[in-house]
Amino acid sequence: MNAPEKPAVDPEPHVMHTYGRLPMAMSHGEGCWVWDTDGNKYLDGLGGIAVNTLGHAHPKLVPALQEQIGRLIHTSNYYGAPLQEELAAKLCELSGLTRVFFCNSGLEANEAALKIARKFGHDKGIERPEVIVYEKAFHGRSIATLSATGNPKVQAGFGPLVEGFVRVQLNDVAAIENAAVAHPNVVAVFLEVIQGEGGINPATNDYLRDLRRLCDEHDWLLMLDEVQCGTGRTGKWFAHQWAGIVPDVVPLAKGLGSGVPIGAVVCGPRAAEVLQPGNHGTTFGGNALAMRAGIETLRIMEEDHLLENAATVGAALRASLTRELTGLAGVVEIRGQGLMLGIELDRPCGDLLLRAARGGLLISVTADRVVRLVPPLILNLAEAEQIATILGGLIKDFLENPEQP
Ligand SMILES: *Cc1c(COP(=O)(O)O)cnc(C)c1O
């Protein structure tokens, strides 16, 4: 995106300049709506980047978290952690997998997955294990996860990159078969089921089933980064469940805590015993507050049928967007699943971010030319219709008047 014009006076002289921020600050929210510090109201099509699963100030989540904060926030992993076991058991039930490691963010979940892959290799005598990763992938901004990421912009300035990655194109089975021949040290395949930052690019169900088969044939781990597309966003608990496959390692984060920082690596039997005492750890990971946020998020999702909601409201939103945008020269494609949708334009459209905010709608733009919608899973049909109408108008106006602010 084009960074908004630098104001003459730096409004945040003490915060490091890592983000190109828009000229508004949020004050509070309720449901799918957010208010800024000047009292302007926004419809939240972004959900804090696929984080605010339950929207803002959810009436069931808030009292549960207040109760938890008053009781216990953190104790360290020196002691038993019943809330970790409770959330882990729930994630295993929903995924069909067997053990979970808890951490604090998406990159940490992916970092743990990569450590599991390497040790899985070492345990079977492969001294220099390699992991297959993807063009346009995004896995985070630590040194290892930015090395796995398939975006030169994320990597620029941070070399030398971590070695041990073999990169292929998404949805190209032949590329994997070739990699298996050319790289005998491969131990795992690592991909997002729907690439988020890369522009809402889904792996096809056939491709995922082929990967499962190839991973079985070659004794590789199938590791699916569901940090963004997981936790019910597509209308199933996990996006890979649309393909009817069971992976070996599933990193989760964003939507799992409804805004409370959390990460999790959910593992099946081939991966669950790889990390042993002393191999990995984190101070904050699995703390009582984050675990309670995860437990309540999943409980409320079930109680309020939010998977069904994501599927039906997502389909309605997509249909309304199609109605608004079909026939517009400049609109390339609408894609995604459930409440994870992308609208690809034929030109860079980062300016839409500010235009949308000025029009009362929060969105984001990924991969330069893809408008991304990842709203809270509590979005209702009326709100979906509102998003489509506002965004339809904004995109038409942007395509007709690209220069106008
Ligand atoms: C956001 C994201 C990450 C990184 O998560 P952080 O919590 O920002 O570290 C990793 N993978 C995917 C697919 C993501 O969307």
Ligand as a Chemical Component Dictionary entry (heavy atoms), coordinates in Angstrom:
data_LIG
# 
_chem_comp.id                   LIG 
_chem_comp.type                 NON-POLYMER 
_chem_comp.pdbx_formal_charge   0 
_chem_comp.three_letter_code    LIG 
# 
loop_
_chem_comp_atom.comp_id 
_chem_comp_atom.atom_id 
_chem_comp_atom.alt_atom_id 
_chem_comp_atom.type_symbol 
_chem_comp_atom.charge 
_chem_comp_atom.model_Cartn_x 
_chem_comp_atom.model_Cartn_y 
_chem_comp_atom.model_Cartn_z 
_chem_comp_atom.pdbx_ordinal 
LIG C1 C1 C 0 -0.552 -13.555 10.436 1  
LIG C2 C2 C 0 0.027  -14.821 9.985  2  
LIG C3 C3 C 0 1.200  -15.341 10.560 3  
LIG C4 C4 C 0 1.989  -14.582 11.604 4  
LIG O1 O1 O 0 1.270  -14.396 12.776 5  
LIG P1 P1 P 0 1.809  -13.346 13.869 6  
LIG O2 O2 O 0 0.887  -13.556 15.037 7  
LIG O3 O3 O 0 1.697  -11.988 13.266 8  
LIG O4 O4 O 0 3.210  -13.711 14.175 9  
LIG C5 C5 C 0 1.637  -16.569 10.131 10 
LIG N1 N1 N 0 0.974  -17.276 9.198  11 
LIG C6 C6 C 0 -0.142 -16.806 8.617  12 
LIG C7 C7 C 0 -0.851 -17.639 7.609  13 
LIG C8 C8 C 0 -0.649 -15.563 8.981  14 
LIG O5 O5 O 0 -1.739 -15.084 8.389  15 
# 
loop_
_chem_comp_bond.comp_id 
_chem_comp_bond.atom_id_1 
_chem_comp_bond.atom_id_2 
_chem_comp_bond.value_order 
_chem_comp_bond.pdbx_ordinal 
LIG C1 C2 SING 1  
LIG C2 C3 SING 2  
LIG C2 C8 DOUB 3  
LIG C3 C4 SING 4  
LIG C3 C5 DOUB 5  
LIG C4 O1 SING 6  
LIG O1 P1 SING 7  
LIG P1 O2 DOUB 8  
LIG P1 O3 SING 9  
LIG P1 O4 SING 10 
LIG C5 N1 SING 11 
LIG N1 C6 DOUB 12 
LIG C6 C7 SING 13 
LIG C6 C8 SING 14 
LIG C8 O5 SING 15 
# 
